[in-house]
């Protein structure tokens, strides 16, 4: 099952006051226009018992008749440890980068059926804010901001890892082996202490040197938050939903069964900020899913992040 690593990648904490060439802009959160350095952990769990007499193979690079699963219990855990950084050029432009270390595990009836770890594929993005609220006493209760981003994922992670002399499934490799294009938008609005954050992300994948094309990805989230405290110390609980859609994988132009699908998660989390340090934790539980063919059901996702804001 495909692990989406870009999920939650751009939902970062936002920020404070700064000057533009001709206007004064007001952020939604303290430290809005600062540089930042962060360490994040993300994990996604798929687990379930396949129904008897299903004959489809979960190994997407194998033929369907090569595996038969009769009531076996499958578990897949995809974990990522990311070093993230954002350089704020000015109030409108910033550059975002992410370097991941990944860990993949698959078990069948509690026994190891393939695992891997290592450096994954890094990401570099340019972000631009076409819409930022100006500081104005008459509208100080309402602030909003729109940020758009475009970037590239680089194929630096390993793609030829093996388990007991057999090549691991493509989803268990540390990298994808392909250059992938990313586009993202983020809209945040706040009235007094209540706010909403809307995110959308798309990833257009390309084929790797082996002719394998991972399915393209689209995702979106909607969450409401409440700010409790002040600029020095605050709590920010939030709740919402997260949805994603994956197209099917292809190998040498042939569509692969048992890939692709749609997922809807409930989203619940909390952010704690103390001066220029913030800690964020998010839990996402599956609400509905529609997978193509035979795949291990998604169960939940967890994300934990620590950010350090650096003054410009």
Buried (B, 14 or more C-beta within 10 A) or exposed (E): BBBBBBBBBBBBBBBBBBEEEEEEBBBBBBBBBBBBBBEBBBBBBBBBEBEEEBEBBBBBBBEBEEBEBEEBBBBBBBBBBBBBBBBBBBBBEBBBBBBBBBBBBBBBEEEEBBBBBBBBBBBBBBBEBEEBBEBEEEEEEEBBBBBBBEBBBBBBBBBEBEBEEEBBBBBBBBBBBBBBBBBBBBBBBBEEEEBBBBBBBBBEBBBBEBEBBBBBBBBBBBBEBBBEBEEEEBEBBBBBBBBBBBBBBBBEEEBBBBBBBBBBBBBBBBBBBEEBEBBBBBBBEBEEBEBBBBBBBBBBBBBBBBBBBBEE
